[in-house]
């Protein structure tokens, strides 16, 4: 069956065991879409929100790549592993005796701007090869610490040897590294036992569907599971243009608007269409000039 143009955003609840690439391919096949991409990899060990951009939505995926992410994580105290997560072999076991006050004091150390050393078992590349290839060959390379921000880090459960935490963090944060660092600070060692992504920017699991649920829907109705393209840029201020202005702007012209206090990105609509046709993303300068940044292919 030939692929068809499908435009929108699928909030996919990725199951354990699926790579992000495989889950993306399956979703693309189920929707018979011509073009698709995801907005941030989830390891097979992790489940949860994987926004899939289809068709014109792929133009606006970069906003989610840079967005904050929220995770629910289970950290096993007292055990370190070769990979920093439950897939690796246990390297060391230590006794665990952690008081709630001690744990809270350690968690407080990791809130805000911190430095992280990326794990060897990661997709970061060195000399064109991902670090995990070196790690699997028994080679450990020096990695520079990178700045990340932990916006929120809350304890949800304290067990005898496990803790559940909720983390909202900046792009590039490794939760397995955070788990290891927490264990190191406690003196017990630790690894990441389970991970579930619950939000990407303003998008959450509330409206997400699994591959199994998508497959259970008839092929003719699967696109009903999609959000509109502008769901990716809801954090931007909306700006409505008349039909003539919108047509000029969509062709690459800069429009003269009212001056404003500072420059800002906006999501642009044509107001002659009810409830408003999304045109794309632009930037308004302090002088009031609206220039296009990314524009939908369709015209008003």
N, C-alpha and C positions, 0 to 999 in steps of 0.2 A: 504494500500500500504506500503510495507516495506521501512524503511528509507535507504537512500543511502549516501555514503561518499561525502560530498561537502566541498571543501576547498577554502577559500577566505574571503574577507571582504565586508560586505554590509554596505554602508553608508546610514543609515536609517534616514529620516526626520520624527521624531516622532510627531504625532499630539497631540493637547491638549486632555486631558481626558484619555489618555492611560497611564497605569503604564509602567515602563521600562520592568518589567517581562512579562506583557501581550503582549507588542509589540514584545519582543524577541520571545515569543512562537508563535505568529502569523507569523513572518518572517520565523522561523524555519519550521513551517508547510507548508508555501507557497513554500519553497525551498525543502521540503521533506528531510531535512538534518538530519543526525544522531546525530550531536553534534554541539552545539552553545552556545555562551555566549556574554554578552555585556561588555563594558569597562567604566562603570560609570553611576550610576543611574540618571535619570531625573524624577522629580516629575510629576504627572499627570497635574499639573498646568502649567508646562513648556513644550515647544515644541522645536524642532530642532534636532541637530545632535546626533545620538546614533549609534556609530559604533558597528556592530554585527560581531563577529568573528565566523567563521564556520570551523569545522574540525581541521586541523593542525594549523590554524590561532589562535586557542585558546591558543597555547603554547606561543604566543608572545603578548598576550593581556596586560601583566603587564606593558609594556612600555607606553601604552596609559592610564592605570590607574594612572600612576605617571605624565602624561603630563599636561602641562598648558591647561586651558580651556578659551574660549572666549564666552562672552554672550552679547546679547542686552537686556537691562532691562528697564522697565517702573516703576518708583517710584512715588507713590501717596503721596504728602506732605500734612500735616495737619491732618492725620488720623493714629492712631495706632490700631492694631488688636491683637486678642488673639494668632494668629499663626504667625504674622509677614508678612503675605501675604493676598491676596484677599479672601482666603477661610475662614478666621477667622471672628469673630464678632468684630465690632468696639468698642474699649475701650475708646477712647478719640478723640475729634475733637478740632483743634486749628486753628486760622486764619493764612493765609499764605501771607507773604509779603517778598519776597526774591529777592534781587538785583543780577544781573549776577555776579558782582564782589564778593559778599558775598558767592555765591554758588561755584565759582571757588576756593576761598580760602579754603572752607570746603573740596572740593574734593581733593585738594592738600594734605590735612592732611592724606588722606587714601591711597595715593600712596606709594609704597615701602613695607617694612616689617612692619606688624602691628600685633596686638593681637586681636583675635575674641573669644567671648564666644559662643559655639555652641548653637543653639536654642533647646528648649525643644521638639518642633515638628521636630524631626530628627530621623534617623535610628541608631544613636549611641546607644550602649547598656550599661546598668548598671545592674549588677547582672543577666545577661542573658536576660534582657528585653529591647527592644528599648525604647528610651526616650519618643517617642510619645505615648506609652501606659500609661506611668505615667501622661503625660500632659492631655490625654483624661480623666483620672481618677481624674483630678484636683490637682495632686501632682506636685510640682516644686522642682527639685533637684539642688544642687549646681553643677556648671560645671566649670572646670578650663579653663582659657583662653588658646588658642592655637595659635602658630605663623603661619601666612600665608603671602603670598606676593602678592600684587596687582601690577602687572607689568605695566599695563596701565589702566587709568580710565578717559574717555573722555565724555564730555557733548555733546549730539547729538541734544537735543531739550529742550528748557525751556518754559513750558506752565505756566498757572496761578496757577494750583495746581499739575501739574505733570512734571516730567523731564524724558527724555530718556537718558540713559547712555550706553556706551560700556565698558566692563570690560574684561581684560585679566589677569587671576589670577592663582595661584598655586593650586595644589591638596588640597582638604579639605576646600576650601573657601566656605562660605555660602553667596549667594548673598542676601538672605532675611535679614540676619544679617547686611550686608553692608548697605542695604537700611534703616534699622532701625537706625543704627549708624549715617548715614548721616542726617536723620531727627532729631535725638537727638542733633547732633552738630549744626544744623540750629535753633534749638529751636521750631520747628514746629511739630516734630514727623513725622513718615512716615511708609509706608509698601510697600512691593513689589506687584505691580499690575499685571505685566506680565513679562515673562522671556522666552527667546529663545536662545539656545546654537548654536553658529555659527561655532565654530571650536574646535577640540580636537587635540592638538599638531599641526602637519602640515596638518591634514585632515580638510576639510571645507565642508560646505553645497553645494558647487557648483556642486558636482557630486552625491549628495544624492537623494534618491527616497523615496516617501511615501509608506505606506502599500497599499494604493489604487492604486497607479501607478504600484507597483509590482504585485498586483493581476490582473491588466488589461493586463499584458504581458502573453503570452501563457506559460504553465508550462515548455515546452521544451526550452524556451528562457530566463527563469528567471535567470539562472546562468550568463548570459551575463551582468547582472547588478552588478556583483561582481568585486572587485579589487583583484589583486593577493595578496598572503599572505605577501610578502615583503613590501607591502604598509604600514605596521605597523612599519617598522624599517628604513624608508627612511632617517632618521636623522643620521644613522650610516654610516661610511665609507665602501664602497664595497671592497671586497677582492676576487680575482679569484684564484682558485686552479685547477691544472690538474686533470684528471679523477682519477688517482691512488691515489694522495694525498687526493682528496675529499672523496674517498671511505674509506680510513684509518681514516680520521678525523670524518666522519659520524659514524664510529664504536666506537668512543670514544677515539681515539688516539690523543696525543698532537704532533703537528708538529713543527719542528725547522725552523724558518724563519729568516729574517734579523733582527738584533737588531734595536730598535727604541728609540726615545727620552723618551717615557713614555708608560704606559699601556693604552689600549683603546679597547672598544668593536667594533666589525666589523660585517657586514653582508656578509656571505660567499656564493660564487657561484662556480659552476664547469665550467671552461672556455671552455671545449671541446664541450659544448652544446651551440648552438646559439639560442637566445641571451644570454644564461646563465641560468642554472637551480639553483634556490635558494635552498641552503642547510641548512641554519640556521644562528644562531648568535654565535660568538665566542669571545674570548678575547685574544689579543696579548700582552704579557708582554714586559717590556723594554728590556729583554734579547732576544726577538724574538720568544718566544714559543707561538704557537696558540693552545689554548685548547677550546673544544666545551662547550658551555653553554646550548643552546637549539637547537635541531637538528630535521629537517623534517624527517618523517618516511620513505619517498621514498629515494631510493638510485640512484646514477648516473650510 
